[in-house]
Amino acid sequence: MSQRAFLPFALPYIGQEEIDEVVDSLRSGWITTGPKTKQFEEDFAAYLGVEYCIAVNSATAGLHLALECIGVEAGDKIITTPYTFTATAEVIRYLGADPVFIDIDRDTCNISPSAIERYLECLSSAERRRIKAILPVHFAGQACDMDSICDLADRFDLRVIEDAAHALPSTYNKRMIGTIGDITVYSFYVTKTLATGEGGMIVTAREKWARRMEVMRLHGINRDVFGRYTSSHPSWYYEVVAPGYKYNMPDIAAAIGIHQLRRVDTFRERRWAIARRYSEGLQGLPMRLPVSVRPDDIHAWHLYVIQLELEQLTIDRDRFIELLSEQGVGTSVHFIPLHLHPYWRKRYGFAADDFPVARDVYSRAISLPIYPAMSDADVERVVEAVRNVAEMYGSG
Ligand SMILES: *Cc1c(COP(=O)(O)O)cnc(C)c1O
């Protein structure tokens, strides 16, 4: 077999338009937050059909601002999933609040609404008052069961803050993610479906929250009072109204984002085609393939996660990954459940089996490469490598 270059697990697709726009930013001298960030926010709002978009330098920053603006305080609790990246839960700790992890459904790897309901129904009313929000993650780009989550939020007076780091674009019952919960947060980290290197976007329909997040995004500086053009204050004047953060998006990143957004549907079609090819090509192997549980909805296919039927294999997941790597195919694992990490385990005294579905899925999960820069030959190569390993080590 000929020696072929290693196929990375993820790569951004950066076109000439992105490069030219960054150069334009550099030449203009306006390299931090400015006109391109404003344009990116406006384009993003138009794309999703939402009222307010606030560009930030990461989804982590966005989730922090979202929880801060709804008034999360020390001692509060936020319901979320253990099957996510640590950023989803760490922002809860930033505010001195605690996550309540609820296990996932195996088919989607999304938080289980019936398990949330069972948890909420068992609480005393004093305990219930400490719960402020549900923070679902649309795993791999497949929307959570938002009807059930929003019903529970209404019944128990909770806000819904969505971690949509994987969900650009995704729909739920034909509605765009971003138009459903109270606040939705996107990530533009290099591996995500729209990449600016680092970056994020917060979207909401509520003006009061949008204003608060705008102020807190940049040092707690209130733009309304510094009103350079309208008030009698001199142009250098500003007022600090809170101890805010340094979370603004620079124009260099927004320059990339403006053009990535124009490609977002083309990108999605390509990932969808790759997912469809994987689902054909990997039929009949000892592995559970990811499914779209609402076929009429858009699945962003940010990730394509197979779950090995370990009972029908003579090797474990880690070995499977090594063998794929020896064949030149890069993969990853999403996610190491949070309760298995030392910080979360020690802080809440978790046992490995506290979230049995998350733990079990983790032991079987492999994320295959799925990105628009892959050629058809790359896709076939992944299919072939996975088939080879599964057939070689199948015990059935
Ligand atoms: C990538 C990711 C984040 C963090 O995004 P950043 O923009 O890097 O802060 C949060 N949640 C999930 C589920 C992610 O995959």
The ligand as an SDF file (V2000), in Angstrom:
LIG
                    3D

 15 15  0  0  0  0  0  0  0  0999 V2000
  -15.8650   23.6920   22.0280 C   0  0  0  0  0  0  0  0  0  0  0  0
  -16.9110   23.6080   23.0770 C   0  0  0  0  0  0  0  0  0  0  0  0
  -17.0820   24.6070   24.0440 C   0  0  0  0  0  0  0  0  0  0  0  0
  -16.0980   25.7200   24.2330 C   0  0  0  0  0  0  0  0  0  0  0  0
  -15.9670   26.5470   23.1560 O   0  0  0  0  0  0  0  0  0  0  0  0
  -14.8250   27.6870   23.1670 P   0  0  0  0  0  0  0  0  0  0  0  0
  -15.2370   28.6050   22.0590 O   0  0  0  0  0  0  0  0  0  0  0  0
  -13.5290   27.0000   22.9030 O   0  0  0  0  0  0  0  0  0  0  0  0
  -14.8610   28.3440   24.4930 O   0  0  0  0  0  0  0  0  0  0  0  0
  -18.1560   24.5220   24.8990 C   0  0  0  0  0  0  0  0  0  0  0  0
  -19.0060   23.4900   24.8500 N   0  0  0  0  0  0  0  0  0  0  0  0
  -18.8700   22.4930   23.9650 C   0  0  0  0  0  0  0  0  0  0  0  0
  -19.8710   21.3840   23.9510 C   0  0  0  0  0  0  0  0  0  0  0  0
  -17.8060   22.5040   23.0560 C   0  0  0  0  0  0  0  0  0  0  0  0
  -17.6520   21.4910   22.1980 O   0  0  0  0  0  0  0  0  0  0  0  0
  1  2  1  0
  2  3  1  0
  2 14  2  0
  3  4  1  0
  3 10  2  0
  4  5  1  0
  5  6  1  0
  6  7  2  0
  6  8  1  0
  6  9  1  0
 10 11  1  0
 11 12  2  0
 12 13  1  0
 12 14  1  0
 14 15  1  0
M  END
$$$$
